[in-house]
Amino acid sequence: MKDATFSSGRLLALYERISDAEDAIHRLRSLVVDLAVRGKLVEQDIRDKPEVFTPSKIGRKTLGSRASKKKLPPSVKPYRLPEMWKWVEIGDQLDLLNGMAFKPSDWAPDGLRIVRIQNLNRQDAPFNYCDLNFARERSLIDNGSFLISWSGTPGTSFGAFIWDRGPAVLNQHIFRCDFKTEAFDPNYLRLAINGRLDEMIEKAHGGVGLQHITKGKLEAMLIGLPPLAEQHRIVAKVDELMALCDKLEQVRAGREAVRDRLTTASLARLTAPDTDAETFQSHARFTLQSLPTLTTRPDQIKTLRQTILNLAVRGKLVAQDEVDEPALELLTRIATGSKRIAKGGAGRSEEDDNSVFPFDRPKGWIWTVVQQILNPEREISYGVIKLGAEPKSGGVPTLRCSDVRPGFIDLSGVRKVNETIEAEYVRTRLYGGEVLVNIRGTLGGVALVPERLKGFNVAREVAVVPIAKEIVPKFVVYLMLSPYFWDHIQSNLRGIAYKGLNLGILRSLPIPLPPLAEQHRIVAKVDALMTLCDQLEASLTTTATTRSKLLNALLHEALEPAVEAADA
């Protein structure tokens, strides 16, 4: 037989080829277990003898025979085993004893710990307790107890465990597994069962979130039984390779931490408050040139987008031009003939004190409030309070908070409202050019209304912000998507269970306003940088897909030679 072992050197060589894949180490761990339970991880030894097991006696009852129970059809052998291995059913090796169905009224402030599935998956998960006298003997466990979680969320809850945290009692959905024979080393059996989790999950049934496998199906599942001496060698090899995976994971985490610090530092330099124009431009060039290196994960792209918006609203994204008409004159034109000028003026002049505002405005900018940039003929309003039943025909398309996303309107789920109901909300009927802001429900949505949506309306959780024609509406969208604006929003939300933004607070929120010409330059620059972010995000997605395919191919390649070697 050819050498079918999988050494640390082979694992490292494989890792070097797949290390950039997001789930590389997780997949390597799975490969190690897969090889272990197939007999491909260590060499077989002809001196080992196949296991011959006889049922042991537990109390007065002889276990190991399920002939008295209704047998399920024989399971299909999933793959070929080495010569000295054999397929056995879990039920012929383990007596499965389910935990207790505790109710909250059964809990006690202290006493015996109750082990739930979350206590198996997380060391820091809190325990419930019960009185020792309340616990039934068949559900009691202690160090060394073999457990199988048979219900929960696929991928996180199912599996075999060896308990090591002292006396406790099992909650339902966890089997205490009493050994019927001495054929298995418990540490190897845990690997063998966890190596068949995919089949266990396939046999499970239930809802999308919570699923479970029946006791009968679990008892009928096949696992490979190697000679006991080989089991010990396999466990030792798995421990060795898992320890190596731990080290690789630590190295990778350290590398990502350094990359994160570099990214954070690079972006922080762009928003430093006292950076002069020349230094800022140098930092900006470095950051833009380094984007492909700095951004390797989607969450970093999100941070980059927020930084771009933050720079835009602070006047640091494009240069100011002295020939631009100051924003104060722009705001005065909007207010001319409107009663709003009497409510506090058009804005703060350049001579006014900036200390009450979050940051100094650039030359030509002005601090004002949302109310002062509105269309003088309209007000900020929220829409239809009760949408009613959707009409079978006709109706007015009405945008809800789920339709208003950060930067765009999603029309895939738009519903309609009866014309009679909509007629009472003419004030929020859309014409195009308005800015929509989610004020209740799913917050964070801000979008510009395109002219093609003229005639639509909005629901109560969406505010319509009609922008004055003298203002670039897309600049307002970027302003309202910026971290600066949403920091104000978060600190002004009202309500307990269902938080929302009061329209009066929205109207009075302070905003920095640049000259009209600079608004156009800012929008053009943000558009270009957001396109770059889109391209980086698409590239990351494409790269991740490519890496995933490469990972699958390489893992298959790593497994197949072992299979061929064992079969030779």
C-alpha angles and dihedrals in degrees: 000000000000121000107275098173123127110218131194088253092057091048092051092047090051092047091054089059097046104028094113093059110103096232097032097124094043089052091047090054090051090049091053091052091044092053091045096055092044093054093247100113101073133020120265116242118219088213090065114097123220112256117260111191133191125192116264125218121252110194107315095326120094110218133188099081122089093175090117091059126074105268122222119226111282113274118247112251103246099206143352117281128211117271098263095044126090137195116247132176119245090231091060090057104036136042104218114215116183123222127246125281097236121193123204088251088062093060123104130200089246141351128087116014117243112219114217127178091264089059089058094050099040128041091202097050111123120246131229117217139216138185111274091231090056094059118091117231096238091061097049118111138181138177110320096025112145113227136185121197106212104176139049139060116349111246096023111043111034120085151082124285139180109220117228107165104088135255116354143138126243125243117218120283091048123092122213102216117211113195115242094188139022094235096109135061101223092228091055092044089056089055092045094053095042088050087063097049093116090060091043091054091045089056092048122099137191137081129337093267106032121038135164141190120226121244091242094054092046092050090051095052114115124231129180117252115205126184111286093244090055090049089059091049091048093051091050092049093047090050090051094049094043089053088053090050088052090055092047089050092052091049091049092048090050091050092050090047091054090048090049092050091049091049093047092047092048093050093042091057089059093057098040107134100226102041114134119228096256094049091046092053089051091051091046093052091050093049095047092047090049097047096105090052097041097046114062100137133053092241089060090054089054090052090049092053091051091050091052091052091045091054091046096056092045094055094247100113100071133021121263117241120213092213092062116109106252116254091239090068090047091052092046090056091052092050096046108115092009127111089224092082087067092056095074107318132274094290146296114310122226090261094056121104114268096196094098092058129076096247142001115273119234120247111290094020126111137202113235138144132259091254091064096058096053129112102269090226096055140048135214106268141166122231144235112349099200116023094193124198114335110252117244090227135016119003134138119278107243124195118224129192090266089061096051108077131176102288101350146049117244110212096181095098104028114145129200134238128212111265091236092058093043092051089070091061103055089137091072098039107128126238101171129270096060122125116232120209126186107232099173136023113015102022123198098058113128123160144159117243111235118218091247089071092061108141095031121121135203138235127245095267092060123075121210112218109193107205123213114252089240091065127075101242094206089058088058090051091053090045091053092046092053124107089240093061096043093048085061091045094052092050092051102046116127130207136050113238096015110032122199143167120255113229091226090058091047091053092051099045110126115241134181112236123198127200115283094251091051091049088060092048092048093050092049092049094046090048090053094047093045088052088053089050089050090052092048090049092049090047091051090050092049092045092048090051091049092047091049091053090046090048092052092048094048094047090049088049090050092050101042099059088053090052092048091047092052092047094048 
